[in-house]
Amino acid sequence: MEERIADVLTIEELAAYLKIPKSTLYKLVREGKIPSQKIGRHWRFRKGAIDHWLEEIRANGPDSGGNR
């Protein structure tokens, strides 16, 4: 199954989607708390994985941070 281009987000797009600063998003990436993939020097995020991660946080409480 082929993913649509909109299903892969850049750091800027994800920051806007989550309504958080890019600096906060970079911190989550560095700490391994958000599902991500580094391609060369660029971070990419699958929207489906992010939505699942958000559901895990909601289910487990905000302090869990979710895991990959």
N, CA, C and O of each residue as an XYZ file, in Angstrom:
272
protein
N       0.843     -1.169      0.000
C       0.000      0.000      0.000
C       0.894      1.240      0.000
O       1.849      1.331      0.771
N       0.575      2.174     -0.862
C       1.373      3.376     -1.014
C       0.841      4.485     -0.110
O      -0.361      4.750     -0.081
N       1.747      5.132      0.631
C       1.348      6.233      1.503
C       1.207      7.500      0.675
O       1.957      7.717     -0.276
N       0.243      8.332      1.042
C       0.107      9.638      0.399
C       1.193     10.542      0.957
O       1.666     10.348      2.077
N       1.585     11.534      0.162
C       2.629     12.459      0.586
C       2.235     13.174      1.869
O       3.091     13.400      2.725
N       0.964     13.539      2.032
C       0.504     14.252      3.223
C       0.600     13.391      4.478
O       0.479     13.910      5.587
N       0.815     12.089      4.326
C       0.939     11.205      5.480
C       2.320     11.288      6.129
O       2.526     10.746      7.214
N       3.258     11.956      5.481
C       4.605     12.150      6.024
C       4.779     13.641      6.273
O       4.622     14.458      5.366
N       5.106     13.985      7.515
C       5.189     15.385      7.914
C       6.627     15.805      8.178
O       7.440     15.010      8.651
N       6.930     17.049      7.871
C       8.215     17.644      8.241
C       8.105     18.136      9.684
O       7.024     18.117     10.272
N       9.209     18.567     10.238
C       9.181     19.074     11.609
C       8.308     20.326     11.703
O       7.609     20.524     12.697
N       8.346     21.165     10.674
C       7.524     22.374     10.669
C       6.038     22.019     10.612
O       5.223     22.593     11.334
N       5.698     21.062      9.741
C       4.306     20.647      9.609
C       3.795     19.995     10.894
O       2.661     20.235     11.309
N       4.636     19.171     11.519
C       4.218     18.502     12.745
C       4.063     19.501     13.897
O       3.134     19.390     14.697
N       4.962     20.461     13.977
C       4.842     21.486     15.015
C       3.516     22.230     14.862
O       2.846     22.517     15.854
N       3.141     22.539     13.635
C       1.864     23.215     13.387
C       0.698     22.285     13.722
O      -0.288     22.717     14.320
N       0.806     21.017     13.343
C      -0.246     20.033     13.606
C      -0.474     19.861     15.106
O      -1.616     19.791     15.562
N       0.618     19.795     15.871
C       0.516     19.608     17.315
C       0.324     20.922     18.064
O       0.013     20.935     19.255
N       0.515     22.027     17.341
C       0.406     23.374     17.928
C       1.394     23.557     19.078
O       1.047     24.029     20.161
N       2.650     23.160     18.798
C       3.728     23.339     19.773
C       4.918     23.967     19.055
O       5.029     23.860     17.834
N       5.805     24.619     19.798
C       7.006     25.188     19.174
C       7.926     24.088     18.618
O       7.971     22.971     19.133
N       8.650     24.442     17.559
C       9.603     23.481     16.998
C      10.640     23.073     18.032
O      11.089     21.927     18.032
N      11.031     23.988     18.914
C      12.038     23.655     19.927
C      11.543     22.541     20.850
O      12.321     21.671     21.241
N      10.264     22.562     21.199
C       9.689     21.502     22.031
C       9.677     20.184     21.274
O       9.959     19.128     21.840
N       9.351     20.254     19.997
C       9.323     19.052     19.173
C      10.727     18.457     19.034
O      10.892     17.240     19.124
N      11.729     19.296     18.816
C      13.107     18.799     18.745
C      13.507     18.118     20.050
O      14.199     17.101     20.032
N      13.080     18.667     21.172
C      13.385     18.064     22.478
C      12.754     16.674     22.583
O      13.403     15.732     23.036
N      11.491     16.543     22.167
C      10.816     15.241     22.191
C      11.549     14.234     21.307
O      11.687     13.066     21.669
N      12.016     14.691     20.152
C      12.752     13.819     19.228
C      14.058     13.369     19.868
O      14.377     12.180     19.855
N      14.816     14.308     20.430
C      16.106     13.968     21.062
C      15.930     12.959     22.182
O      16.761     12.068     22.363
N      14.840     13.102     22.938
C      14.583     12.206     24.072
C      13.942     10.886     23.643
O      13.710     10.013     24.479
N      13.656     10.735     22.354
C      13.052      9.507     21.854
C      11.617      9.316     22.299
O      11.141      8.182     22.367
N      10.921     10.392     22.603
C       9.565     10.296     23.126
C       8.491     10.380     22.047
O       7.305     10.233     22.340
N       8.894     10.613     20.818
C       7.926     10.744     19.733
C       8.400      9.887     18.559
O       9.593      9.873     18.254
N       7.499      9.180     17.901
C       7.911      8.341     16.763
C       8.433      9.210     15.621
O       7.739     10.104     15.137
N       9.656      8.935     15.202
C      10.287      9.763     14.179
C      11.285      8.951     13.376
O      11.668      7.843     13.750
N      11.698      9.542     12.249
C      12.690      8.916     11.382
C      13.582     10.014     10.843
O      13.091     11.006     10.305
N      14.871      9.849     10.979
C      15.802     10.823     10.427
C      16.242     10.333      9.059
O      16.713      9.206      8.906
N      16.081     11.192      8.073
C      16.499     10.890      6.711
C      17.542     11.936      6.339
O      17.215     13.098      6.096
N      18.793     11.513      6.299
C      19.871     12.475      6.106
C      19.917     13.396      7.312
O      20.092     12.945      8.444
N      19.759     14.687      7.063
C      19.748     15.663      8.150
C      18.332     16.081      8.530
O      18.150     16.971      9.360
N      17.341     15.451      7.936
C      15.958     15.896      8.102
C      15.123     14.877      8.870
O      15.234     13.672      8.649
N      14.284     15.381      9.777
C      13.369     14.529     10.528
C      12.051     14.426      9.782
O      11.557     15.410      9.231
N      11.484     13.219      9.768
C      10.173     12.989      9.157
C       9.322     12.203     10.133
O       9.827     11.438     10.955
N       8.013     12.409     10.025
C       7.062     11.817     10.957
C       5.863     11.296     10.181
O       5.283     12.019      9.371
N       5.487     10.039     10.427
C       4.275      9.488      9.815
C       3.072      9.946     10.628
O       3.018      9.740     11.840
N       2.117     10.562      9.961
C       0.950     11.107     10.652
C       0.206     10.027     11.422
O      -0.246     10.268     12.542
N       0.073      8.849     10.845
C      -0.611      7.754     11.531
C       0.088      7.365     12.827
O      -0.568      7.092     13.832
N       1.418      7.340     12.807
C       2.185      7.004     14.013
C       2.034      8.096     15.063
O       1.970      7.808     16.258
N       1.979      9.340     14.623
C       1.804     10.455     15.556
C       0.418     10.393     16.193
O       0.276     10.587     17.400
N      -0.601     10.124     15.382
C      -1.960     10.022     15.920
C      -2.059      8.888     16.939
O      -2.723      9.031     17.966
N      -1.402      7.766     16.659
C      -1.377      6.638     17.593
C      -0.653      7.030     18.884
O      -1.114      6.707     19.979
N       0.462      7.713     18.755
C       1.231      8.193     19.902
C       0.379      9.121     20.773
O       0.407      9.023     22.000
N      -0.373     10.014     20.139
C      -1.252     10.917     20.893
C      -2.318     10.133     21.664
O      -2.639     10.474     22.803
N      -2.859      9.097     21.049
C      -3.856      8.261     21.729
C      -3.229      7.535     22.922
O      -3.863      7.402     23.969
N      -1.991      7.068     22.769
C      -1.297      6.401     23.879
C      -1.106      7.360     25.048
O      -1.308      6.988     26.204
N      -0.719      8.588     24.742
C      -0.533      9.590     25.792
C      -1.849      9.843     26.512
O      -1.894      9.918     27.740
N      -2.912      9.972     25.740
C      -4.226     10.218     26.338
C      -4.637      9.048     27.228
O      -5.186      9.247     28.312
N      -4.374      7.848     26.772
C      -4.772      6.649     27.527
C      -3.911      6.425     28.778
O      -4.407      5.978     29.812
N      -2.614      6.742     28.667
C      -1.669      6.462     29.755
C      -1.398      7.652     30.655
O      -0.716      7.507     31.669
N      -1.904      8.803     30.319
C      -1.656     10.004     31.110
C      -0.542     10.835     30.527
O       0.329     10.291     29.849
N      -0.535     12.128     30.764
C       0.441     13.012     30.126
C       1.877     12.799     30.561
O       2.791     13.168     29.824
N       2.114     12.216     31.732
C       3.477     12.034     32.207
C       4.196     10.846     31.573
O       5.415     10.721     31.687
N       3.441      9.978     30.906
C       4.071      8.789     30.314
C       4.904      9.135     29.103
O       5.915      8.479     28.851
N       4.508     10.157     28.334
C       5.261     10.552     27.155
C       5.149      9.590     26.001
O       5.630      9.891     24.908
N       4.533      8.449     26.202
C       4.408      7.465     25.136
C       5.756      6.893     24.761
O       6.787      7.475     25.097
N       5.772      5.793     24.090
C       7.015      5.183     23.617
C       6.865      4.830     22.167
O       5.754      4.757     21.640
N       7.985      4.611     21.523
C       7.970      4.241     20.113
C       7.351      2.899     19.906
O       7.258      2.431     18.771
